[in-house]
Amino acid sequence: MAPKRPTPSTPSAAKKRKVLSLAQKMEMIESVEGGLGWTEAAKKFGLHEASVRTIYKTRDKIRQKQVDQKKINMDGVAIREKARNLYEHLAQQEPTSSTSAPATFIASRG
């Protein structure tokens, strides 16, 4: 049998996993879409080229996460007001017949 390999006297430091924020991922996607190559983007963000490609490949999910983070809470008053505005807009586009009176719209509370 061959002798075992000697172990180095200094242990090698394992590379830490780098986690990018959503904003950094969006910036990376925009830079790649803007014409920056895979290698240049990887160097810019300090990642491996395959990581940049994976992030770019999942750009639709990342964009959806960004939209989900920007949720805007709407109360009932705002929803009813939007419904009234939509009704008025559609009523203006719809030709009315002269025989029937236009129906009044009531935005319900639930």
N, C-alpha and C positions, 0 to 999 in steps of 0.2 A: 504494500500500500504506500501511496505517496504521503509525504508529511503534510500536515494541515498548514494552511496559509497563516502567516503571522498576522495578528490583529494590530491595527494602528494604535499607537500609544494615546493619541487624542481622539476622542469620539467625534464623529461627524455630526454637525448640527442639522437636524431635520428641518427642511424648509417649512415655514409656517404657512398655513392656508390663508389666503387673502380673500376677504369678503368685501365686495363692492356695494356701495349704497345704490339705491334706485336712481338717484340723480347722476351718479357716476356711470351707471350702465346706460342711461339715456344719453349722456354726453358721448359715450363711446359709440353708440348706435348712430348718433347724428354725425360724428366725425367720419365713420366708415361710409355712411351714405353720402357725405360731402366729398368723397374721393380719396380719403386717407386709406392706405393699404393695410392689409392684415398685420404685417410685420411692424409697420410704423405705429399702428394703434396699440399693438402689444407692448412695444417699447415705451410708449407714452404713458400707459397705465401700469406698467410693471407686471405684466401678465404673460403667460404663454400664448402663442398664436392660436392654439386650439381653443383656449378659453374665450378669446375674442370672437372666434367663429361661432362657438356655441351660444354666446350671448347674442350675437347678431341673428342667429338662426331662431332664437326664441324671442325676437323683438316684439312680436304681436302680444305675447303674454306679458312682457315687461311693460308695454304701453297700457295694457288693460289694468295692470296693478297700479300704474301711476294714476289712471282715471279713478280707480276705486279708492285711492288714498285721498283724492280731492272731493270726496262725497260732500254734497251740500244738503243739509237738512231743510226740508221745505215743510212749512206748516200748512194747515188746512186752508187758511185764508189765501195764501199764495197760489195754492192749487186751484181753488175756485176762481180766482181772478184770471189765471191762465186759461181755464176752461171757458170763461166768458169771452175772453179775447179771441180764442179759437173759434167760438160760435159766431162772433161778429164778423170775423174774417171770412168764414165759410158762407155766411149769409150774404155777404156782399158779392161773392163770386157766383152764387147760385141764382139763376134767374127766377124771379117770383111770378106766379100766375096772378092775374088780376082778380080771379074769382075767390081765392082763399086769402085770408088774412095771415100774416106771418106769425108763427108760434113764438111765444115768449120762452126764453131759456131760463131755467132755474138751476143753478149749480147746487147740487145737494151736498149735505155735510157727511155723507157716508153711506 
